[in-house]
């Protein structure tokens, strides 16, 4: 009989590419389409980044190839892919070792289900499965969003949405800190399943509505507008393309927290949203990643 904690009965492999910083975002997104966890590490001698992810051997090879072709076309960088066998138990052990409890900002703590003992005192603790570690708070863009949420927590938003929720970490943080319900959406079915699992794990099932949705096209996303607070921790290009829709669905004086941006991309994303009437209220930097805090015109909250 297969126990509840026995995962990855099929062989795993680690796939990786080395790319310059300008191509990091595109290749991270490419690997994330087929890998359950993706990480990246900088070579300080060359300045390049190694992007690597873990996936079952043979799974979604066509999708991976298409994503890599797209990343190469977008960046002009063609990066050969490397593959190495990854024992399932060794991968999970390394994941646990690399996912200690993290204190983020002044208010939040993120910890894996594999950790025992009492959580940090005086913090809002969010528990995630380290075996599903994307969106675990280790990424600079996620950390930046949590710190940005702290900055605006004195406001009391009525309607909150987390677009591109991934693990659900930002939606859970907002539901806990602001004590308001959150609509969380993602374009990937896998992410929706993981976010639902994490919401239940953190006893937030009733505070979160989690839906499979393609941006602003979903009926519920439009019907629930206007929003007082929107998270969009995705990628620079889709953020720019959706700027007009975001502005149209914001409540007067509402706040948008945008991330998934390298510092070099923040200016372009900010310009796209300024053209739609949003103004910069602040920014948070975490390593090479930048989070923008934008305000819609109108009344203050």
C-alpha positions in Angstrom: 0.0 0.0 0.0 1.2 3.5 -0.9 1.5 5.7 2.2 0.4 9.3 2.2 4.0 10.7 2.4 5.4 8.5 -0.3 5.8 10.5 -3.5 7.6 10.3 -6.8 7.2 6.6 -7.6 8.5 7.4 -11.1 12.2 8.4 -11.5 13.1 12.0 -11.1 15.7 14.2 -13.0 17.1 17.6 -12.4 17.2 19.8 -15.5 19.3 23.0 -15.6 20.5 25.8 -17.8 23.1 28.6 -17.4 21.9 32.0 -18.6 22.8 35.7 -18.2 20.6 37.8 -15.8 18.7 39.3 -18.8 17.3 35.8 -19.6 16.8 34.6 -16.0 13.1 35.4 -15.8 12.2 33.8 -19.1 14.1 30.5 -18.4 12.8 30.3 -14.8 9.2 30.5 -16.3 10.1 27.9 -18.9 11.3 25.4 -16.4 8.4 26.2 -14.1 5.9 25.0 -16.7 7.0 21.3 -16.1 8.9 21.3 -12.8 7.3 21.0 -9.4 10.1 23.1 -7.9 12.5 25.6 -9.6 15.5 27.3 -8.1 18.3 29.6 -9.4 21.8 30.3 -8.2 24.3 33.0 -9.3 27.9 32.4 -10.3 29.5 35.5 -8.8 32.6 35.0 -11.0 30.8 35.1 -14.3 27.6 36.9 -13.3 25.5 34.2 -14.9 22.6 32.3 -13.3 22.0 28.6 -13.1 18.3 27.8 -13.3 17.3 24.3 -12.3 14.2 22.3 -11.6 13.1 18.8 -10.7 10.6 16.7 -12.7 9.6 13.1 -13.4 11.7 11.6 -16.2 9.9 11.7 -19.5 7.1 13.9 -18.3 5.9 16.8 -20.5 8.9 16.7 -22.9 7.0 18.5 -25.7 5.8 21.2 -23.4 9.3 21.7 -22.0 10.8 21.9 -25.5 8.2 24.5 -26.6 8.8 26.6 -23.4 12.6 26.6 -24.0 12.1 27.6 -27.6 9.9 30.5 -26.5 12.4 31.6 -23.8 15.2 31.6 -26.4 13.0 33.6 -28.8 12.1 36.2 -26.2 15.7 36.7 -24.9 17.9 35.9 -27.8 19.8 33.5 -25.6 19.9 29.8 -26.5 20.9 27.7 -23.4 21.7 24.0 -23.7 19.8 22.0 -21.1 21.5 19.5 -18.8 19.9 16.5 -17.2 21.0 14.5 -14.1 19.2 11.6 -12.3 17.8 12.7 -9.0 16.9 10.0 -6.4 13.5 10.8 -5.0 14.4 10.5 -1.3 17.6 12.5 -1.8 15.6 15.3 -3.6 13.1 15.5 -0.8 15.8 15.4 1.9 17.6 18.3 0.1 14.4 20.2 -0.2 13.7 19.8 3.5 17.3 20.9 4.3 16.9 24.0 2.0 13.6 25.0 3.5 14.1 26.0 7.1 11.6 28.2 8.9 11.9 31.7 7.4 11.0 35.0 9.2 10.0 37.5 6.6 9.6 41.2 7.4 8.2 42.0 10.8 5.1 39.9 10.8 5.4 36.7 8.8 7.0 33.3 9.3 6.9 30.5 6.7 7.6 26.9 7.7 7.4 23.5 6.1 5.2 20.6 7.2 8.4 18.7 7.9 9.4 21.0 10.7 8.6 20.2 14.4 8.5 22.3 17.4 6.8 25.6 18.1 6.7 28.3 15.4 8.2 31.7 15.9 6.3 33.7 18.6 4.6 36.9 17.6 4.4 36.2 13.9 1.7 35.0 11.5 2.9 31.5 10.6 2.1 30.1 7.1 2.7 26.4 6.8 3.6 24.9 3.4 4.6 21.4 2.2 8.3 21.5 1.4 7.8 19.0 -1.3 5.7 21.6 -3.2 8.1 24.4 -2.5 7.4 26.9 -5.3 6.0 30.0 -3.8 7.5 29.0 -0.4 8.8 32.5 0.5 12.4 31.7 -0.6 12.0 33.7 -3.8 12.8 37.4 -3.6 9.6 38.4 -5.4 7.5 36.5 -2.8 9.4 38.0 0.1 9.0 41.4 -1.5 5.2 41.0 -1.7 5.0 40.0 1.9 7.0 43.0 3.0 4.9 45.3 0.8 1.7 43.8 2.4 3.1 44.9 5.8 3.5 48.4 4.6 -0.2 48.8 3.5 -1.7 46.7 6.3 -3.1 49.8 8.1 -5.7 50.0 5.3 -8.8 47.8 5.4 -9.5 46.6 1.9 -12.9 45.1 1.2 -12.1 43.1 -1.9 -8.8 41.4 -2.4 -7.5 39.3 -5.3 -4.2 37.4 -5.7 -3.7 36.8 -9.5 -1.2 34.1 -10.3 -1.5 32.7 -6.8 0.9 29.7 -7.2 1.1 28.1 -3.7 -1.4 30.6 -2.4 1.1 32.1 0.0 0.2 35.8 -0.6 -3.5 35.1 -0.5 -3.1 33.3 2.8 -0.9 36.1 4.2 -3.5 38.7 3.3 -6.4 36.6 4.7 -4.6 36.2 8.0 -3.2 39.7 8.4 -6.2 41.7 7.1 -8.9 39.2 8.2 -10.7 39.6 4.9 -11.7 37.0 2.3 -9.5 36.7 -0.8 -10.1 35.6 -4.3 -7.0 33.7 -5.6 -6.6 32.6 -9.2 -4.0 30.9 -11.4 -3.8 29.8 -15.0 -2.2 26.4 -14.0 -4.4 23.6 -12.7 -1.5 22.3 -10.6 -1.1 25.6 -8.8 -4.9 25.7 -8.1 -4.7 22.2 -6.5 -1.6 23.2 -4.4 -3.2 26.5 -3.3 -6.4 24.6 -2.2 -4.3 22.1 -0.3 -2.3 24.9 1.5 -5.5 26.8 2.3 -6.9 23.7 4.0 -3.6 23.1 5.8 -3.7 26.6 7.2 -7.4 26.4 8.1 -8.2 29.2 5.6 -10.5 27.2 3.3 -13.4 29.4 4.1 -11.4 32.6 3.8 -10.2 31.9 0.2 -11.9 31.3 -3.1 -9.4 29.6 -5.4 -10.2 29.4 -9.1 -8.6 28.3 -12.4 -8.6 31.6 -14.4 -6.8 33.2 -17.3 -6.1 36.7 -15.9 -9.0 39.2 -16.2 -11.0 37.1 -18.6 -12.7 34.9 -16.0 -16.3 35.9 -15.2 -15.9 35.7 -11.5 -12.7 37.9 -11.6 -14.6 40.6 -13.4 -17.8 40.2 -11.3 -15.9 40.6 -8.0 -14.4 44.0 -9.1 -13.6 46.7 -8.1 -10.7 45.6 -6.0 -9.1 47.4 -3.1 -6.0 45.3 -3.1 -4.5 43.2 -5.9 -1.4 41.0 -5.9 0.1 40.0 -9.2 3.4 38.2 -8.7 3.9 37.0 -12.2 6.2 38.2 -15.0 7.1 41.6 -16.5 5.6 41.1 -19.9 2.1 39.9 -18.8 2.0 42.7 -16.2 2.6 45.3 -18.9 -0.1 43.7 -21.1 -2.6 43.7 -18.3 -2.0 47.2 -17.0 -5.1 48.7 -18.6 -7.3 45.8 -17.3 -5.8 46.2 -13.8 -6.5 49.9 -13.7 -10.1 49.4 -14.9 -10.9 46.9 -12.1 -9.3 48.8 -9.2 -11.4 50.6 -6.6 -10.7 54.4 -6.2 -7.6 54.6 -3.9 -7.0 50.9 -4.2 -3.5 49.3 -4.0 -1.7 47.0 -6.5 1.3 45.0 -5.4 3.2 43.8 -8.5 6.3 41.6 -8.5 8.1 38.9 -10.4 10.4 41.7 -11.7 14.1 42.0 -12.0 15.2 45.5 -11.0 16.1 46.1 -14.6 12.4 45.5 -15.7 10.7 47.5 -13.0 10.9 50.8 -15.0 9.1 49.4 -18.0 6.3 47.9 -15.8 5.9 51.1 -13.9 5.7 53.2 -17.1 2.9 50.9 -18.4 0.8 51.4 -15.3 1.5 55.1 -15.0 0.0 55.5 -18.5 -3.2 53.9 -17.1 -3.5 56.3 -14.2 -1.7 54.4 -11.4 1.0 56.0 -9.3 4.0 54.6 -7.5 3.7 54.6 -3.8 6.8 52.5 -3.0 9.1 49.7 -3.9 10.7 46.8 -2.1 14.0 45.3 -3.2 15.1 41.7 -2.4 18.3 40.9 -4.2 17.8 41.4 -7.9 14.0 41.4 -7.5 11.8 44.5 -7.2 8.2 44.7 -5.9 6.1 47.8 -6.9 3.4 49.2 -4.7 1.0 51.2 -6.9 -2.1 53.3 -6.0 -5.2 54.0 -8.1 -6.5 57.5 -8.3 -9.4 58.5 -6.1 -10.3 58.6 -2.4 -7.8 57.4 0.2 -8.7 54.5 2.4 
